[in-house]
Amino acid sequence: MKDVPRHCNSTLGDGDLFGTAHPRDTAIQIYISVALGLAAFLSFCLLRPRWKGLYAARKKQIGRATALPELPDSFFGWILPLCRITEEQVLASAGLDAYVYLAFFKMAIKFLLVTLFLSLVVIKPVHDTYPKPPPINNSTVNAEQTVMRSNLVKLSVARTEYTTDYLWMYLVFAYLFTGLAMYLIISETRKIIEVRQQYLGSQTTITDRTIRLSGIPPEFRSEEKIKEFIEELGIGKVESVTLCKNWKELDNRIAQRSVVMRKLEESWTVYLGQRRVERSLETLPVVQPPPPGPNIVIENESESSHLLGGSDRDPDHIIPYSQPRPMAKVWYGRFKMRYQNIDAINYYEEKLHRLDDQIRELRNKDFEAVPLAFVTLDSVGSAQMAIQAVLDASPLQLLANSCPAPSDVVWSNTYISRSKRMMRSWGITGIIGVLTVFWTVLLVPIAGVLNTCSIHEVWPAFADLLDSHEVLQSLVNTQLPTLAVSLLNVAVPYLYDWLSNLQGMISQGDVELSVISKNFFFTFFNFFIVFTTLGTASGLIDMLRKFGDQISSASSIANALAVSLQKLLWFYVNFIILQAFGLFPLRLLELGTLALYPINLIGAKTPRDYAELVQPPIFSYGFFLPQTILIFIICMVYSVLRESWRVLLIGLAYFMIGHFVHKYQLLYAMEHRQHSTGKGWMMMCDRVIVGLVLFQLTTAGQLALQQAFRRAFVIAPLVLGTLWFGYVYSQTYRPLMKYIALRSLRRAEHSDLGRAVQEEAFVSNGRHRHIPGGRQTLDEARESGLRFENPSLIMPLDDVWIVDKRARSETGCA
């Protein structure tokens, strides 16, 4: 067998996992990440004032962002004005969800500032004074070495005197950092509850006045009986009731109509076939040559200018060319084996007219009622009393819950039965379990193969080549694993988002919370727990063999995990460096949107396609929040260990940069469409408490590794106290994050929160400008005029959306 480097033979050698124990690897990671991030940031500063259609889409297109100041167009001049934007302005412009999300970054920054200071002042000097003693790794003791086990125990006892002088530090800081985290959780939660109660208690949206009534028995499934039942309870007057029905047939027809409409618009666009080549200087350089249309006077100037990206209509820019009428291939006969080419415009026009007739007929049809209704009351207080009360003595019957916004309702799921919804939920849960095993199998080669020691076992010649070049060795050992994990953390959330949408939830807000939960489970279990477990061996083959030996002893597992955490410290440092300095600036640049835009532009043909290209990107907390929580947990876990200051310093940089990037995106560039209630805060805190328990177990494992078993046992009360704290915290604060206290309710005009800032934004240069819709909060402006009605019942059956409607009428197809 070919010899491998000596560091690969050592169980605890530097090359045990990823070769990440070399400062050179981290230096290279910093160079690469900073170079990547600096290039992205400078590109953003250059492009931001030129492509406002992308980088200021929310501010430019959405009137609700008027509470925000205009950022200067200078290269760096926008940075300080962005930093000066207050929490009140964030609340008025972006809503509670953005306020809560940014508050988590601030809480993490406070925690890391204190822990970093103590780490540099106390923990690091103590560790420098007491160098790391020779480790004891019981995982190397197998069944054939039982005689040596007793000798190792004797040696460990002899080492106890050496370690006893400083191991009390682990115990003290475990209690201190746990208390600090609990204090920050309580203080931030109290602040958020106060803001939330005042904000939601001051607004009167239709969502806040509506309850979702489920479990309606058959005898109550009429709007009149539901209204009578609610008013008999004496909690308020009912304004309207929307009883959900089985609209599946109607929804299917509307979906078919949308497909036919797009095909018809595409056919007309191809037929009218003229294109003017120009672009807006505020958009991407590849942005929209305008949609095809003949050289005639446009009746709707505002619509066309929005679609065409400019107002220049010089005939010299029009290049007409004739096009034959497009043809469509229609398949018919048994098994659809025969086809015929027919006029596409006439075919889709006729198909559209038939669908319109069927939709009008279905709208007058009396569909079967389902046990779900949306009941709008006369006040927010009445709705809150209904939600917080038990309405009926029968279980699972007439249950009142908070209601999603009308635009947030997934109407196709309202007529899914409870049993089918539960089956979908359990089915998706089973798929998540299977995927968990799959990710574990996928991460094994990442954790075991992407290092030179493992490569020596399967490809010695290539490994020798890597060993002879330090930079190549570092790229394989450090950069490739962090890049592979980062790419996996980007790709997997899209899969979990798709699975969450299949569960049959009533609102998109519930879907987003489900995505947060699923993605956090993936990042926490597969990325952190599995990596920590698999990081106890020097290679894939050796790892699988030794892991089977380790499970025979609980102490071996604890020691192995403690050793693994120490060895993985550099890997997590490199991972956070890449996220903070490399990927956050790319996120600010919206690299994904830039990459996909040319692809979407190539497929854009109709005015509708071009209009969809310029919509603000959607900000989904389910894609960003789980990894943020995980990095905070990693910082807590390593806060007392050797070299902890490195993790805390990089973690602090991560949260400071992340707060800046997400603040800009939430306020100026991206849109979060769900009704803003701040419910995600409890999910964040619950997972931080889980991280606290993991931090305490890690500290106990470190003490046990140094044979300080009594000190490790003293951690047990702290673990139990944290679990008790989590229970009490949930019981005490969760209701206030779920409901609106009746005492907090008051008339909207008596509250200034979320309104005064909105009003001040319209006062510029001493002149007062008109506020559209009056003094409104974000959700009041967004939900103005909305009703709880299935769009399939009320949406207008619009004609095709093309620029040249006169040409269409001249052909006799209008």
C-alpha positions in Angstrom: 0.0 0.0 0.0 1.4 3.4 -0.9 2.5 5.6 2.0 0.4 8.6 2.8 1.6 11.8 4.5 2.2 11.5 8.2 -0.5 14.0 9.1 -3.1 11.7 7.5 -2.1 8.8 9.7 -2.6 10.7 12.9 -6.1 10.5 14.3 -6.0 14.0 15.5 -3.6 15.4 12.9 -4.0 18.7 11.1 -5.3 17.1 8.0 -8.1 15.2 9.7 -11.0 17.1 8.0 -10.6 19.3 4.9 -7.1 20.2 6.0 -8.6 23.3 7.6 -6.3 23.7 10.5 -3.8 25.7 8.4 -3.9 29.5 8.7 -2.8 29.6 5.1 -6.1 28.1 4.0 -8.1 30.8 5.8 -5.9 33.5 4.3 -6.6 32.2 0.8 -10.3 32.0 1.7 -10.2 35.7 2.8 -8.4 36.7 -0.4 -10.9 34.9 -2.6 -14.0 36.1 -0.7 -13.0 39.7 -0.3 -12.0 39.9 -4.0 -15.3 38.4 -5.1 -17.3 40.6 -2.7 -15.4 43.8 -3.5 -15.9 43.3 -7.2 -19.7 42.7 -6.6 -20.0 45.7 -4.3 -18.2 48.1 -6.6 -20.3 46.8 -9.6 -23.4 47.5 -7.5 -22.3 51.0 -6.7 -21.7 51.6 -10.4 -24.9 50.1 -11.7 -27.3 51.2 -8.9 -28.1 54.7 -10.2 -28.2 53.4 -13.8 -30.5 50.4 -13.3 -33.1 51.8 -10.9 -35.6 49.6 -12.6 -33.8 46.7 -10.9 -32.0 48.1 -7.8 -34.7 50.5 -6.8 -37.7 48.6 -8.1 -39.7 48.8 -4.9 -39.1 52.5 -4.4 -39.8 53.3 -8.0 -42.9 51.2 -8.6 -44.6 50.9 -5.3 -46.1 53.9 -3.7 -46.0 52.4 -0.2 -42.2 52.9 -0.2 -42.6 56.7 -0.2 -41.7 56.9 3.5 -38.1 56.3 2.4 -35.7 59.0 1.5 -34.3 59.2 -2.0 -30.7 57.8 -2.0 -28.1 59.9 -3.7 -26.8 58.7 -7.1 -23.2 59.1 -6.1 -20.8 56.1 -6.0 -20.7 55.8 -2.2 -23.0 58.6 -1.2 -26.0 56.3 -0.7 -24.4 54.3 2.2 -24.7 56.7 5.0 -28.3 57.7 4.2 -29.3 54.1 4.2 -27.6 53.5 7.6 -29.5 56.6 9.0 -32.9 55.1 8.1 -34.7 54.6 11.4 -36.6 51.6 12.7 -39.8 53.7 12.4 -39.2 54.3 8.7 -38.5 50.5 8.2 -41.8 49.8 10.0 -43.8 52.3 8.0 -42.3 51.3 4.6 -41.6 47.6 4.8 -43.9 46.4 7.6 -43.5 44.3 10.7 -41.9 41.3 9.1 -39.0 43.4 7.8 -38.7 45.1 11.2 -38.6 41.8 13.0 -36.1 40.3 10.6 -33.6 43.1 10.9 -34.2 43.1 14.7 -32.7 39.5 14.8 -29.6 40.8 13.1 -29.3 43.5 15.7 -29.8 41.0 18.6 -27.0 38.8 17.1 -24.7 41.8 16.8 -25.2 42.7 20.5 -24.6 39.2 21.6 -21.4 38.8 19.5 -20.0 42.2 20.6 -20.2 41.1 24.3 -18.9 37.6 23.7 -16.1 38.8 21.4 -15.0 41.3 24.0 -14.9 38.7 26.7 -13.2 36.2 24.4 -10.4 38.6 23.6 -10.0 39.9 27.2 -10.5 36.7 29.2 -10.9 33.5 27.2 -8.0 33.9 24.7 -5.4 34.9 27.3 -6.4 32.0 29.5 -6.1 29.6 26.6 -2.7 31.1 25.7 -1.5 30.7 29.3 -2.6 27.0 29.3 -1.6 25.5 26.0 -3.6 22.7 24.6 -2.6 19.4 26.4 -2.1 16.2 24.4 -5.6 14.9 23.6 -7.1 11.6 24.5 -9.3 10.1 21.8 -11.0 7.0 23.1 -12.4 6.5 19.6 -9.1 5.0 18.6 -9.5 2.2 21.1 -11.2 -0.7 19.4 -12.0 -4.2 20.5 -8.4 -5.4 19.9 -7.0 -2.7 22.2 -9.0 -3.2 25.4 -5.8 -3.7 27.4 -4.6 -0.2 26.5 -7.9 1.4 27.6 -7.0 1.2 31.3 -3.6 2.8 30.6 -5.3 5.6 28.8 -7.6 6.2 31.8 -4.5 6.4 34.1 -2.9 8.9 31.8 -6.0 11.0 31.8 -6.2 11.1 35.5 -2.6 12.3 35.6 -3.6 15.1 33.2 -6.4 16.3 35.4 -4.1 18.4 37.6 -2.8 20.1 34.5 -6.2 21.2 33.3 -7.9 21.9 36.5 -6.6 25.5 36.7 -8.6 26.9 33.8 -11.5 24.5 33.2 -13.7 26.5 35.6 -13.7 29.1 32.9 -15.8 26.9 30.6 -18.4 26.5 33.4 -18.5 30.2 34.2 -18.9 31.4 30.7 -21.4 28.7 29.8 -23.7 30.2 32.5 -22.8 33.8 31.6 -23.4 33.5 27.8 -26.6 31.6 28.4 -27.8 34.4 30.7 -26.8 37.0 28.1 -28.7 35.2 25.4 -31.8 34.8 27.5 -31.7 38.5 28.5 -31.4 39.6 24.9 -34.2 37.3 23.8 -36.5 38.7 26.6 -35.6 42.3 26.0 -35.9 42.2 22.2 -39.2 40.2 22.5 -40.7 42.8 24.8 -39.7 45.6 22.5 -41.1 43.7 19.4 -44.4 42.9 21.3 -44.8 46.6 22.2 -44.3 47.7 18.7 -46.4 44.9 17.2 -49.3 45.5 19.6 -49.3 49.3 18.9 -48.8 48.8 15.2 -51.5 46.2 14.6 -53.8 47.7 17.2 -53.8 51.0 15.3 -54.6 49.7 11.8 -58.0 48.6 10.5 -57.4 46.4 7.5 -60.0 43.9 6.3 -57.6 41.1 7.3 -57.5 42.3 10.9 -61.3 42.4 11.0 -61.8 39.0 9.4 -61.7 35.5 11.0 -61.2 32.2 9.3 -63.9 29.9 10.5 -63.2 26.2 9.9 -64.9 23.0 10.9 -68.3 24.3 9.9 -71.0 21.5 10.2 -73.4 20.9 7.3 -76.3 22.6 9.0 -74.4 25.9 9.2 -73.0 25.9 5.6 -74.8 29.0 4.4 -73.8 32.6 4.7 -77.0 33.6 6.5 -76.7 30.9 9.2 -73.0 31.7 9.8 -73.8 35.4 10.2 -76.7 34.6 12.5 -74.4 32.3 14.6 -71.7 34.8 15.0 -74.0 37.7 15.9 -75.8 35.5 18.5 -72.5 35.2 20.3 -72.7 39.0 21.0 -69.1 39.7 20.0 -69.9 42.1 17.2 -71.7 42.7 14.0 -71.0 40.8 10.8 -70.3 42.8 7.7 -69.8 40.0 5.2 -69.4 36.2 5.0 -67.6 34.4 2.3 -68.4 30.7 2.4 -65.9 28.7 0.5 -67.2 26.2 -2.1 -65.8 23.6 -4.4 -64.7 25.9 -7.1 -62.3 23.4 -8.7 -64.1 23.3 -12.1 -64.2 27.1 -12.3 -60.6 27.5 -11.2 -59.5 25.0 -13.9 -61.3 26.9 -16.6 -59.7 30.2 -15.5 -56.3 28.5 -15.6 -57.0 27.2 -19.1 -58.1 30.6 -20.1 -54.8 32.1 -18.9 -52.9 29.6 -21.1 -55.0 30.3 -24.1 -54.8 34.0 -23.6 -51.0 33.9 -23.6 -50.9 31.8 -26.7 -53.3 34.2 -28.4 -51.2 37.2 -27.4 -48.1 35.5 -28.7 -49.8 34.7 -32.0 -50.9 38.4 -32.4 -47.4 39.6 -31.5 -45.8 37.4 -34.1 -48.4 38.4 -36.7 -48.1 42.2 -36.1 -44.3 41.7 -36.2 -42.7 45.1 -36.0 -39.9 45.9 -33.5 -38.2 49.1 -32.5 -34.7 48.7 -31.1 -34.2 51.0 -28.1 -33.7 50.6 -24.4 -34.2 52.6 -21.2 -31.0 53.8 -19.5 -32.4 52.9 -16.1 -32.7 49.2 -16.9 -30.4 46.4 -17.9 -28.4 46.9 -21.1 -30.3 43.9 -22.5 -33.6 45.2 -21.4 -36.6 45.1 -23.5 -36.6 46.2 -26.9 -40.3 47.0 -26.9 -42.9 44.4 -27.7 -43.9 44.2 -31.4 -46.5 46.6 -32.7 -47.2 48.6 -35.8 -46.5 52.2 -36.2 -49.7 53.8 -35.0 -50.8 56.2 -32.3 -51.0 54.5 -29.0 -54.2 55.2 -27.2 -53.0 54.5 -23.7 -49.8 56.5 -23.3 -49.0 55.5 -19.7 -49.4 51.8 -20.3 -47.3 51.8 -23.5 -44.6 53.9 -22.0 -44.3 51.5 -19.1 -44.1 48.5 -21.4 -41.9 50.0 -24.0 -39.4 51.4 -21.6 -39.3 54.9 -23.2 -41.2 57.7 -24.9 -39.3 58.1 -28.1 -41.6 57.3 -31.0 -39.5 58.6 -33.9 -40.7 56.7 -37.0 -37.1 56.3 -38.1 -36.7 53.8 -35.2 -39.5 51.6 -36.6 -38.5 48.8 -38.9 -41.7 47.2 -40.3 -41.7 43.8 -41.9 -44.6 41.7 -43.1 -45.4 38.4 -41.4 -47.8 35.6 -42.5 -50.5 34.7 -40.1 -49.2 32.2 -37.6 -50.4 28.6 -37.7 -51.2 26.2 -34.9 -50.8 22.5 -35.0 -54.0 20.8 -33.7 -53.9 17.1 -33.0 -57.1 15.0 -33.4 -58.3 11.5 -33.9 -57.8 8.3 -31.9 -54.8 8.6 -29.6 -54.2 12.1 -31.1 -52.0 10.6 -33.8 -53.2 13.0 -36.6 -52.8 16.8 -36.8 -53.8 19.7 -38.9 -52.3 23.2 -39.3 -54.9 25.9 -38.9 -54.8 29.7 -38.4 -53.6 30.2 -34.8 -55.3 33.5 -34.2 -58.7 32.3 -35.3 -58.2 29.0 -33.4 -57.2 30.6 -30.1 -59.9 33.4 -30.5 -62.6 30.8 -30.8 -61.2 28.7 -27.9 -61.1 31.9 -25.8 -64.7 32.7 -26.6 -65.8 29.2 -25.6 -63.9 29.3 -22.4 -65.5 32.7 -21.6 -69.0 31.4 -22.1 -68.2 28.4 -19.9 -66.8 30.6 -17.2 -69.9 32.9 -17.2 -72.1 29.8 -16.9 -70.0 28.4 -14.1 -70.1 31.6 -12.1 -73.8 31.3 -11.9 -73.6 27.7 -10.7 -74.3 26.8 -7.1 -71.2 24.9 -6.0 -71.1 22.5 -3.1 -70.1 24.3 0.1 -67.1 23.3 2.2 -66.5 23.6 5.9 -64.5 26.9 5.7 -65.6 30.5 5.6 -64.1 34.0 6.0 -66.2 36.2 8.3 -65.6 39.9 8.3 -66.7 41.7 11.4 -67.3 45.4 12.1 -64.1 45.9 14.2 -60.7 44.5 14.9 -61.8 44.0 18.6 -64.7 41.8 17.6 -62.4 39.7 15.4 -59.8 39.3 18.2 -62.5 38.2 20.7 -63.7 35.6 18.3 -60.2 34.3 17.6 -59.2 34.1 21.2 -62.4 32.4 22.4 -63.9 28.9 22.1 -67.0 29.2 19.9 -68.4 25.7 20.1 -68.4 22.9 22.6 -67.8 20.2 20.0 -64.1 19.4 19.2 -62.8 20.4 15.8 -66.0 22.3 15.0 -66.5 26.0 14.4 -62.9 27.0 15.1 -61.9 30.7 14.7 -58.4 31.5 13.6 -56.5 34.5 12.3 -57.1 35.2 8.7 -54.6 35.7 5.9 -54.9 38.7 3.6 -57.3 38.3 0.6 -54.4 38.4 -1.8 -52.5 35.9 0.3 -55.2 33.2 0.3 -54.5 30.1 -1.8 -58.1 29.6 -3.0 -57.4 26.3 -4.7 -56.6 24.8 -1.3 -59.7 26.1 0.4 -61.9 23.3 -0.9 -59.4 20.5 0.0 -60.8 18.4 2.8 -59.1 18.2 6.2 -58.3 14.5 5.6 -56.6 15.2 2.3 -54.7 18.1 3.7 -53.5 15.9 6.6 -52.5 13.2 4.2 -50.5 15.7 2.1 -48.8 17.1 5.2 -47.8 13.6 6.5 -46.7 12.6 3.0 -44.5 15.7 2.6 -43.1 15.0 6.1 -42.2 11.5 5.0 -40.5 12.9 1.9 -38.5 15.3 4.1 -37.4 12.3 6.1 -36.2 10.4 3.0 -34.5 13.6 1.8 -32.7 13.9 5.1 -31.2 10.5 4.6 -30.3 11.4 1.0 -28.6 14.7 2.0 -26.6 12.7 4.6 -25.5 10.3 2.0 -24.6 13.2 -0.3 -22.7 15.0 2.4 -20.6 12.0 3.2 -18.4 12.3 0.2 -18.2 16.1 0.7 -17.1 15.6 4.3 -14.8 12.7 3.5 -13.5 13.0 0.0 -12.8 16.7 -0.4 -9.5 16.5 1.4 -6.1 15.3 0.3 -5.9 12.6 2.9 -8.9 10.8 1.4 -7.7 11.4 -2.1 -4.4 9.6 -1.2 -6.5 6.4 -0.7 -8.1 6.5 -4.1 -5.8 8.5 -6.3 -2.3 8.7 -4.8 -0.7 10.4 -7.8 -3.2 13.3 -7.8 -2.9 13.6 -4.1 0.9 13.9 -4.3 0.5 16.6 -6.9 -1.8 18.5 -4.6 0.6 18.1 -1.7 3.4 19.5 -3.8 1.5 22.7 -4.4 0.3 24.5 -1.3 -2.3 26.7 -3.0 -3.9 23.7 -4.9 -4.0 21.7 -1.6 -5.7 24.6 0.1 -8.3 25.0 -2.7 -9.2 21.3 -2.4 -9.1 21.1 1.4 -10.8 24.4 2.2 -12.4 26.3 -0.7 -14.1 23.3 -2.4 -15.9 22.1 0.7 -17.2 25.5 1.7 -18.3 26.2 -1.9 -20.0 22.9 -2.2 -21.9 23.4 1.0 -22.8 27.0 0.1 -24.2 25.9 -3.3 -26.2 23.1 -1.6 -27.6 25.6 0.9 -28.7 27.8 -2.1 -30.3 25.0 -4.1 -32.1 23.0 -1.5 -34.5 25.8 -0.3 -36.1 25.9 -3.8 -36.9 22.2 -3.5 -38.4 22.6 0.0 -40.4 25.7 -1.1 -41.9 23.5 -3.9 -42.7 20.8 -1.4 -44.3 23.3 1.1 -46.6 24.6 -1.6 -47.9 21.0 -2.1 -49.0 20.6 1.5 -52.3 22.4 0.9 -51.9 25.3 3.2 -54.6 28.0 3.1 -52.2 31.0 2.9 -48.8 31.9 1.4 -47.8 33.2 4.8 -48.2 29.7 6.3 -46.2 28.3 3.3 -43.4 30.7 4.1 -43.3 29.7 7.8 -43.2 26.1 6.7 -40.3 26.8 4.3 -38.4 28.4 7.2 -38.9 25.4 9.3 -37.9 22.9 6.6 -34.9 24.7 5.5 -33.7 25.3 9.0 -34.0 21.6 9.7 -31.9 20.9 6.6 -29.2 23.4 7.5 -29.1 22.5 11.2 -29.3 18.7 11.0 -27.6 17.9 7.6 -25.0 20.7 7.6 -24.2 21.1 11.3 -25.0 17.9 13.1 -24.0 15.5 10.3 -20.9 17.4 9.5 -19.9 17.4 13.2 -20.6 13.7 13.4 -18.8 12.8 10.2 -15.9 15.1 11.0 -14.4 12.7 13.5 -12.3 10.7 11.0 -9.6 11.5 8.5 -11.2 10.0 5.5 -14.4 8.5 4.1 -13.5 4.9 4.4 -11.8 5.4 7.8 -14.7 7.5 9.0 -17.3 4.8 8.3 -15.2 2.1 10.0 -14.5 4.2 13.1 -18.0 5.5 13.5 -19.2 1.9 14.0 -16.6 1.6 16.8 -17.6 4.8 18.4 -21.2 3.9 18.9 -20.3 1.2 21.4 -19.4 3.8 24.0 -21.3 6.9 25.1 -18.1 8.6 26.3 -16.4 7.8 23.0 -19.2 9.6 21.2 -19.0 12.6 23.5 -15.2 12.8 23.2 -15.3 12.3 19.4 -17.9 15.1 18.9 -15.8 17.4 21.2 -12.7 16.7 19.1 -14.7 17.1 15.9 -16.0 20.5 16.9 -12.5 21.7 17.7 -11.2 20.4 14.3 -14.2 21.9 12.4 -13.7 25.4 13.8 -11.5 26.4 10.9 -14.0 25.0 8.4 -16.9 27.0 9.9 -14.6 30.1 10.0 -14.0 29.7 6.3 -17.6 29.0 5.6 -18.8 32.2 7.4 -16.0 34.2 5.6 -17.3 33.1 2.2 -20.9 34.0 3.2 -20.1 37.4 4.7 -17.5 38.8 2.4 -18.2 36.9 -0.8 -21.9 36.0 -1.1 -23.6 38.9 0.7 -22.3 41.4 -1.9 -23.4 39.1 -4.7 -26.8 39.0 -3.1 -26.8 42.8 -3.0 -25.9 42.8 -6.7 -28.8 40.3 -7.3 -26.6 38.1 -9.4 -29.4 35.5 -9.8 -31.7 38.1 -11.3 -29.0 39.4 -13.6 -28.2 35.9 -14.7 -31.8 34.9 -15.4 -32.8 38.2 -17.0 -31.4 37.5 -20.4 -32.9 34.1 -20.4 -36.3 35.5 -19.5 -35.9 38.3 -22.0 -35.2 35.8 -24.8 -38.5 34.1 -24.1 -40.5 37.4 -23.7 -42.6 38.2 -26.7 -45.8 39.9 -25.6 -46.5 43.1 -23.7 -47.6 40.9 -20.7 -44.2 39.2 -20.8 -42.3 42.4 -20.8 -44.5 43.9 -18.0 -43.6 40.9 -15.8 -39.9 41.4 -16.4 -39.9 44.7 -14.5 -41.7 43.6 -11.4 -39.7 43.9 -8.1 -38.1 40.6 -7.1 -39.8 38.7 -4.2 -38.0 38.5 -0.9 -38.7 35.2 0.9 -37.6 34.8 4.5 -37.6 31.1 4.0 -34.6 31.3 1.8 -32.4 33.6 4.0 -33.5 33.2 7.6 -32.5 29.5 8.3 -28.9 29.9 7.4 -28.7 33.2 9.4 -30.0 31.4 12.5 -27.6 28.5 11.9 -24.6 30.8 11.8 -25.7 32.5 15.0 -25.9 29.0 16.6 -22.4 28.1 15.3 -21.1 31.3 16.9 -22.7 30.4 20.3 -21.4 26.8 20.2 -17.8 28.0 19.6 -18.0 31.0 22.0 -15.9 29.4 24.8 -13.6 27.0 22.8 -10.1 27.7 21.9 -9.7 30.2 19.0 -13.3 31.2 19.6 -12.5 34.8 18.9 -12.0 33.9 15.3 -15.5 32.6 14.9 -17.0 35.4 16.9 -15.2 38.1 14.9 -16.2 36.6 11.5 -19.7 36.1 12.8 -19.9 39.7 13.9 -18.8 40.8 10.4 -21.4 38.4 8.9 -24.3 40.0 10.8 -23.2 43.6 10.3 -22.8 43.1 6.6 -26.1 41.0 6.4 -28.0 43.7 8.3 -26.8 46.3 5.8 -27.5 44.2 2.7 -31.0 43.0 3.8 -32.0 46.5 4.9 -31.3 47.8 1.4 -33.1 44.9 -0.3 -36.2 45.0 2.0 -36.6 48.8 1.7 -35.6 49.6 -1.9 -35.1 46.6 -4.2 -37.4 43.6 -3.2 -41.0 43.1 -2.1 -42.4 40.9 0.6 -46.1 40.5 -0.3 -47.6 38.6 2.7 -49.6 40.4 5.3 -47.0 41.6 7.8 -47.5 40.4 11.4 -44.0 39.5 12.7 -44.9 36.0 13.6 -41.5 34.7 12.5 -39.9 36.2 15.6 -41.0 33.2 17.8 -39.5 30.8 15.3 -36.2 32.6 15.4 -36.1 32.6 19.3 -37.2 28.9 19.6 -34.3 27.9 17.4 -31.9 30.1 19.3 -32.9 28.3 22.5 -32.2 25.0 20.8 -28.8 26.4 19.9 -28.3 27.3 23.6 -28.8 23.7 24.6 -26.4 22.6 22.0 -23.9 25.1 23.2 -24.2 23.8 26.8 -23.8 20.2 25.7 -20.8 21.1 23.7 -19.2 22.8 26.7 -20.0 19.8 28.8 -18.3 17.6 26.1 -15.2 19.7 26.2 -15.0 19.4 30.0 -15.5 15.6 29.7 -12.8 15.4 27.1 -10.4 16.9 29.6 -11.7 14.4 32.2 -13.4 17.2 34.3 -16.5 15.1 34.7 -17.7 16.9 37.9 -17.6 20.2 36.1 -19.4 18.7 33.1 -22.1 17.4 35.4 -22.6 20.9 36.7 -23.8 21.9 33.2 -26.8 19.6 33.6 -28.8 22.2 35.7 -28.1 24.8 33.1 -29.5 22.5 30.4 -32.6 21.8 32.4 -33.0 25.5 33.2 -32.8 26.4 29.5 -35.5 23.9 28.6 -37.6 25.3 31.4 -36.9 28.9 30.1 -38.0 27.8 26.6 -41.3 26.5 27.9 -42.1 29.5 30.1 -41.0 31.9 27.3 -43.4 30.1 24.8 -46.3 30.2 27.3 -45.7 33.8 28.2 -44.9 35.6 25.0 -46.3 33.4 22.2 -49.9 34.6 22.7 -48.8 38.2 22.4 -47.0 37.4 19.2 -50.0 35.6 17.8 -52.9 37.8 18.9 -53.7 41.5 19.4 -54.4 42.3 23.0 -57.8 43.9 23.4 -56.3 46.7 25.4 -54.0 47.6 22.4 -57.0 48.2 20.1 -57.9 51.7 19.4 -59.1 53.9 16.6 -56.6 54.2 13.8 -56.6 58.0 13.7 -55.4 58.1 17.4 -52.1 56.3 16.6 -49.0 57.7 15.0 -47.0 54.5 14.7 -46.5 53.6 11.1 -48.5 56.7 10.0 -46.5 59.8 11.1 -43.4 58.7 9.3 -45.5 57.9 6.2 -46.9 61.4 6.3 -43.6 63.1 6.9 -42.2 61.5 3.8 -44.5 63.6 1.7 -43.2 66.9 3.2 -40.3 68.0 1.1 -38.7 71.5 0.6 -41.3 73.0 2.9 -44.2 72.0 0.7 -46.8 69.4 1.7 -47.7 66.9 -0.9 -50.9 64.8 -1.1 -50.7 61.4 0.5 -52.5 58.8 -1.6 -55.1 57.0 0.5 -54.4 59.3 3.6 -52.3 58.3 6.5 -52.1 54.5 6.1 -49.9 51.7 7.3 -48.3 49.4 4.8 -51.0 46.8 5.0 -53.8 49.3 5.0 -52.5 50.7 1.7 -51.9 47.3 0.3 -55.3 45.9 1.2 -57.4 48.9 0.4 -60.5 47.9 -1.6 -59.8 44.2 -1.3 -62.5 41.6 -0.4 -62.5 38.0 0.5 -63.7 36.6 -2.9 -62.2 33.9 -5.1 -60.7 35.8 -8.0 -62.1 33.2 -10.4 -65.6 34.6 -9.5 -64.9 38.3 -10.0 -61.9 38.8 -12.2 -62.8 40.6 -15.5 -62.5 38.5 -18.6 -60.1 40.9 -20.2 -59.3 41.0 -23.9 -55.9 40.2 -25.2 -53.1 42.6 -24.1 -51.4 43.9 -27.2 -50.1 47.3 -28.2 -51.9 47.6 -31.5 -55.6 47.0 -30.9 -56.6 49.0 -34.0 -54.8 46.6 -36.3 -56.6 43.8 -34.6 -60.0 45.3 -35.2 -59.1 46.0 -38.8 -58.5 42.3 -39.4 -62.0 41.6 -38.2 -60.9 39.5 -35.2 -62.0 42.0 -32.5 
